Structure formats: structure tokens, C-alpha cells
């Protein structure tokens, strides 16, 4: 049996997801917004097994990794038995190391 990791969301990642949901509710409606947030959560949950399968993004922050869901990127770090979801950002946004500073 493969190792399972615990998932934890940072406050910034939670705020990103609320912002994404609010934007989609306004522009596409409740059903689309809820469906997309569910897709993000499913992508995050898939990181419970083998989270190191996605490439590292050291140019943004040490130990940071990213995976995509449609036009969004889920940024996360793996430490011991936990996957910390750091940010969820639109891929067209200018993504710099400043977005990952504590």
C-alpha cells in the first residue's frame, strides 16, 4: 500500500479559492462555480498519493511544486506526511516569488 499524505490549506490558498468561486458565480453562475471548486478540491485530494510527481518550482520558492487544473495552478509543498496547499492562481497571472512570501 502506498503512503498517504494529509492535505492542509494555507489561509492564502483558502482565500484564493473563495475569490475564484466568487468570480465564477458572478460571471458563469452558481452551478459552474461549484463544479469548478469541486474539480480543484478533487485535484488537491489526488495529491494524497505521490504528491512529488509534479515538478518543483524553485524559482518561486524552495520546495514549491505545482499542478494544473484547467487555467489554474495549484501550488503546494510536501513536508513529512503533509501536503500544504500554498496558493491557487490563474495561470495567466504574473506569478512571481513575491506571491509566496510569508
PADO-193189 format. One line per 4 residues: number of its first residue (from 1); their letters; for each residue y, z, x of C-alpha. Coordinates in steps of 0.2 Angstrom, whole numbers, m for minus. Each point is the difference from the previous one (the first is absolute). Layout:
N
NUM = A = Y/Z/X | ...
// end
This chain:
102
1 = XXXX = 0/0/0 | 17/m4/7 | 14/12/3 | 12/2/m15
5 = XXXX = 18/4/3 | 12/10/m11 | 16/m9/m6 | 17/8/1
9 = XXXX = 17/m8/m5 | 16/5/8 | 15/3/m11 | 7/m17/7
13 = XXXX = m15/m9/m6 | 0/8/m17 | 19/m4/m2 | m4/m18/5
17 = XXXX = m13/m2/m13 | 11/8/m14 | 14/m13/6 | m13/m14/m1
21 = XXXX = m6/5/m17 | 18/2/m7 | 5/m17/7 | m15/m9/m8
25 = XXXX = 2/9/m17 | 18/m6/0 | m4/m18/5 | m18/m3/m6
29 = XXXX = m4/13/m13 | m11/16/m1 | m17/m8/0 | 4/m10/16
33 = XXXX = 8/15/9 | m15/11/m4 | m13/m13/5 | 8/m3/17
37 = XXXX = 2/19/3 | m19/2/m4 | m3/m15/13 | 10/10/13
41 = XXXX = m10/16/m3 | m17/m10/0 | 6/m8/17 | 4/18/7
45 = XXXX = m16/7/m7 | m10/m13/10 | 7/8/16 | m12/15/m4
49 = XXXX = m13/m10/10 | 4/m9/17 | 19/2/m1 | 1/m6/19
53 = XXXX = m5/m17/m6 | 18/m6/m1 | 10/m3/15 | 12/12/8
57 = XXXX = 19/m2/m1 | 6/9/16 | 17/m10/0 | 4/11/m16
61 = XXXX = m8/16/4 | m14/8/11 | m17/m1/m10 | 8/m9/m15
65 = XXXX = m11/m13/m8 | 3/m12/m15 | m10/m9/m13 | 7/m12/m13
69 = XXXX = 0/m1/m19 | 8/m15/m7 | 18/0/7 | m1/18/5
73 = XXXX = m5/9/16 | m9/17/0 | 4/9/16 | m11/15/5
77 = XXXX = m6/11/14 | m18/7/3 | m2/17/7 | m16/10/1
81 = XXXX = m7/m2/m18 | 16/m5/m9 | 9/m16/m4 | 18/3/m2
85 = XXXX = 9/m13/m10 | 17/m1/8 | 10/m14/m9 | m3/m14/m13
89 = XXXX = 12/m14/3 | 4/m18/m5 | m5/m12/14 | 16/m10/m2
93 = XXXX = 10/16/5 | 6/2/17 | m13/12/7 | 6/10/15
97 = XXXX = m5/16/9 | 14/9/m8 | m9/m1/m17 | m14/11/8
101 = XX = 11/14/8 | m3/17/m7
// end
